[in-house]
Amino acid sequence: MTAVWEEAPFLPASLSETYTVRRLEEADLEALLALCRGNPLYYRHCPPEPTPESLRGDMAALPSGKEPEDKYYLGYFQRGRLAAALDLILRYPDDQTAFIGFFMVEKDLQGTGVGTAMMQELFAALHGDGFCAVRLGWAKGNPQSEHFWKKNGFRETGVTYDAGAYTVVVAQREIG
């Protein structure tokens, strides 16, 4: 099965009925940095602490073999305020899988169901466009990340890898 992304452009705005979703830009770095700094537990398990330079690098980072048009570093905005950030790479590691490189919800919204609702909308949109699975990784030992992703249907694949300062646990969720 070939993903529809090849036939129609990916429209971030279609990912939420509640939030305005768009690519994050240089002008959004201050808001992104504030969102990230509001989540110290994440960076305790997944160092280093965020800086404008590290976030710029994250916004451009791609896995081997992927092109910039496959990457969407997105912001979810409500009334002009950044509520969440999502790094989404289409067709990775294969044509039927989308990869979440990063997802973070503003601290004040955590535990309210907002992140899960965002993920459910994302899964529905990806499935509607021909994707069968979503893959991601969390830092081993981060209870908050592991709980969130397992609650959202992700299962460990049995693959881990050394990211230097931490070990990444690879997980996947079927959506098709």
C-alpha positions as CSV (number, residue, x, y, z in Angstrom):
1,M,0.0,0.0,0.0
2,T,1.3,3.4,-0.9
3,A,0.7,6.3,1.5
4,V,-1.6,9.1,0.2
5,W,1.0,11.7,1.3
6,E,2.6,11.2,-2.1
7,E,-0.6,12.2,-3.8
8,A,-1.8,15.0,-1.6
9,P,0.2,17.4,0.5
10,F,0.4,16.8,4.3
11,L,-1.8,19.5,6.0
12,P,-0.8,20.0,9.6
13,A,-3.9,22.1,10.1
14,S,-6.0,19.0,9.6
15,L,-4.5,17.3,12.7
16,S,-6.7,19.0,15.3
17,E,-10.2,20.3,15.6
18,T,-9.3,22.1,18.9
19,Y,-5.8,23.5,18.2
20,T,-4.2,25.4,15.4
21,V,-1.4,23.2,14.2
22,R,1.4,24.5,12.0
23,R,5.1,24.1,11.5
24,L,7.3,25.8,14.1
25,E,9.6,28.5,12.9
26,E,12.5,30.5,14.2
27,A,10.1,33.1,15.6
28,D,8.6,30.3,17.8
29,L,11.8,29.3,19.5
30,E,11.2,31.4,22.6
31,A,7.8,29.7,23.2
32,L,9.2,26.3,22.4
33,L,12.1,26.8,24.8
34,A,9.6,27.9,27.6
35,L,7.5,24.7,26.9
36,C,10.6,22.5,27.1
37,R,11.9,24.2,30.2
38,G,8.6,23.6,31.9
39,N,9.2,19.9,31.7
40,P,12.4,19.2,33.7
41,L,11.6,15.5,34.3
42,Y,11.9,14.9,30.5
43,Y,15.4,16.4,30.4
44,R,16.5,14.7,33.6
45,H,16.1,11.4,31.6
46,C,16.9,12.8,28.2
47,P,19.7,15.3,28.5
48,P,20.9,17.9,27.7
49,E,18.8,20.8,28.9
50,P,17.2,22.6,26.0
51,T,18.8,25.7,24.5
52,P,17.8,27.8,21.4
53,E,20.7,26.1,19.6
54,S,19.7,22.6,20.5
55,L,16.1,23.2,19.6
56,R,17.2,24.6,16.2
57,G,19.1,21.4,15.7
58,D,16.1,19.3,16.7
59,M,13.9,21.2,14.3
60,A,16.2,20.2,11.4
61,A,17.4,16.8,12.5
62,L,16.6,13.9,10.1
63,P,17.3,10.2,10.2
64,S,19.6,8.9,7.5
65,G,17.9,8.6,4.1
66,K,15.1,11.1,4.9
67,E,14.5,14.5,3.2
68,P,13.3,17.7,4.8
69,E,9.9,17.4,3.1
70,D,9.3,14.3,5.2
71,K,9.7,16.2,8.5
72,Y,7.1,18.2,10.3
73,Y,8.2,19.9,13.5
74,L,4.8,21.2,14.6
75,G,3.3,23.4,17.2
76,Y,-0.2,23.0,18.6
77,F,-1.5,26.5,19.4
78,Q,-4.6,27.7,21.3
79,R,-5.4,31.4,21.4
80,G,-1.8,32.1,20.2
81,R,-0.2,30.1,23.0
82,L,2.0,27.0,22.3
83,A,0.2,24.1,24.0
84,A,2.3,21.2,22.6
85,A,5.2,20.4,20.1
86,L,5.4,17.4,17.9
87,D,8.3,16.2,15.7
88,L,6.8,13.9,13.0
89,I,8.7,12.2,10.3
90,L,6.6,10.6,7.5
91,R,7.4,7.2,5.9
92,Y,10.0,6.2,8.5
93,P,11.4,3.6,9.0
94,D,9.2,2.3,6.1
95,D,6.5,3.7,3.8
96,Q,3.6,2.6,6.0
97,T,5.1,4.0,9.3
98,A,5.2,7.5,10.7
99,F,7.8,8.3,13.4
100,I,7.3,10.6,16.4
101,G,10.7,12.0,17.3
102,F,9.4,14.3,20.0
103,F,6.1,15.1,21.7
104,M,5.7,17.4,24.6
105,V,2.6,19.1,26.1
106,E,2.7,22.2,28.2
107,K,3.2,21.4,31.9
108,D,-0.2,22.9,32.9
109,L,-2.1,20.7,30.4
110,Q,-0.4,17.4,31.4
111,G,-2.7,14.9,33.1
112,T,-5.8,16.5,31.6
113,G,-6.2,14.2,28.6
114,V,-5.0,16.9,26.1
115,G,-2.0,14.9,25.0
116,T,-4.0,11.7,24.5
117,A,-6.6,13.6,22.5
118,M,-3.9,15.1,20.3
119,M,-2.5,11.6,19.7
120,Q,-5.9,10.2,18.9
121,E,-6.5,12.9,16.2
122,L,-3.0,12.2,14.8
123,F,-3.5,8.5,14.6
124,A,-6.8,9.0,12.9
125,A,-5.3,11.4,10.3
126,L,-2.3,9.1,9.6
127,H,-4.5,6.1,9.3
128,G,-6.8,8.0,6.9
129,D,-3.8,8.7,4.8
130,G,-2.7,5.1,4.5
131,F,-0.3,4.7,7.4
132,C,-0.5,1.5,9.3
133,A,1.8,2.2,12.3
134,V,3.5,4.9,14.4
135,R,6.9,4.3,15.9
136,L,8.8,6.3,18.6
137,G,11.3,5.9,21.4
138,W,11.4,7.0,25.0
139,A,14.3,7.3,27.4
140,K,14.6,4.1,29.5
141,G,13.7,4.9,33.1
142,N,11.5,7.9,32.3
143,P,8.2,6.8,34.0
144,Q,6.2,9.7,32.7
145,S,7.0,9.0,29.1
146,E,6.7,5.3,29.3
147,H,3.3,5.6,31.0
148,F,2.0,8.1,28.5
149,W,3.0,6.1,25.5
150,K,1.8,2.7,26.8
151,K,-1.5,4.3,27.8
152,N,-1.8,5.4,24.1
153,G,-1.3,1.9,22.8
154,F,2.4,1.7,22.2
155,R,4.2,-1.6,22.8
156,E,7.9,-2.1,23.2
157,T,9.4,-3.7,20.1
158,G,12.3,-5.3,22.1
159,V,14.8,-3.0,20.4
160,T,16.8,-0.5,22.4
161,Y,19.8,1.6,21.5
162,D,22.4,3.7,23.2
163,A,21.9,7.4,22.7
164,G,25.0,8.3,24.7
165,A,23.6,9.8,27.9
166,Y,20.6,7.4,28.0
167,T,19.1,4.2,26.4
168,V,16.2,4.6,24.0
169,V,13.4,2.0,24.2
170,V,11.7,1.7,20.7
171,A,8.0,1.2,20.7
172,Q,5.3,1.0,18.1
173,R,1.5,1.2,17.7
174,E,-0.5,-0.2,14.9
175,I,-3.1,2.2,13.6
176,G,-4.4,0.3,10.6
